[in-house]
């Protein structure tokens, strides 16, 4: 469900930074940043502008000045790559979390992104059984109001072993795997499903994300 936006500058659009996965191409000996085009479309459907974050900037200590120049309104930590697979991406996302903490910016973490939120707060991860390439229902509590009312997709090999300090579990799966968390004080939230991978973007995902990332709209 693409949304045609007017980017001619007449309307102020929130800038949402989107972290990128790293792919290594052995034949070319190249490390490449990449992002699913569907995720860019999903952010556009929020009424915002997606700004991909280069992972290489953290090597030269240029990320801070780049962030100040961009002056983002929010951050979306995307999925892909296990934590520890590429230290450069891990360092980039930790810097983004520190920047958001210092500047009181909202964050939405998707799949790996939710795991990064947890790790940043000192929580541990564990292997998840039967959570790759399936759909399952969410068991929500009162803090999960507005989350999908039907089943969600699942593509993660790792899961949260515990609720991170400062967060509340807002949804779980039938096997009690933590599927969504919300910070009790900061505008930070995490989902283990991929909203961009739905054939039709779910309105519940879009509405909830807008309330987190673009609350003034």
C-alpha positions, 0 to 999 in steps of 0.5 A: 500500500504505497503512499504518494508523499509530496517531498517538495518542502511545502510540508514538514516531514519528520526524519526517521533514521533507519539503521542498515544491515551489513552484507559481505560479498566475498567475490568482490571483497565488499562490505555493503550497507543495505535495507529492505525497500519495503521498510522505506515504503513502510516509513513513508506510509507513516508520513515521514522521510526515511534516512538510512544510517551509514555504518562506516561513519562510526569508524572515523568518529564521524557519526556524531557530527553526521547526526547533528547535521541530519537533526533526526526526529526519531530512530528505527532500528531495523532487523537483519544480522545477529548481534555480534555478527558485525561489530561495526553495525553493533557500534553504530546502533549503540551510538544511535541509542546514546544519541536518542537517550541524550536528545530524548528522541523516540525509538522503535526497534524491529526484530534485531532492533528490539534485541538491541534495545534489550542488550543496551539495557543489560538484558540477555538473549537466548535461542528461540525455537520454532520462530523462523518463517511462521506466524503466531498470535500475540498475547497482549496486556494493557500496555499492548493496546494498539498492537496487532489483534491478529497473528504476526510474522516471525523470523527470529532465531534469538529472543529475549531471555528476560524483560530489560530493566526499565521496560514492560512486556506488552506482548508474548507468543503462546510459548511465552516468548517476549514479542513486544516491549515498551519503556516505562519512561522513554518513548522507546518500544520494540517489536519482534515481528516485521511490519514491512514484510506483510503483503498489506501493511497492517493499519494497527502497526502503522497507527502504533508506529506513528504514535511513537515516532511521529506523535505530532501528526 
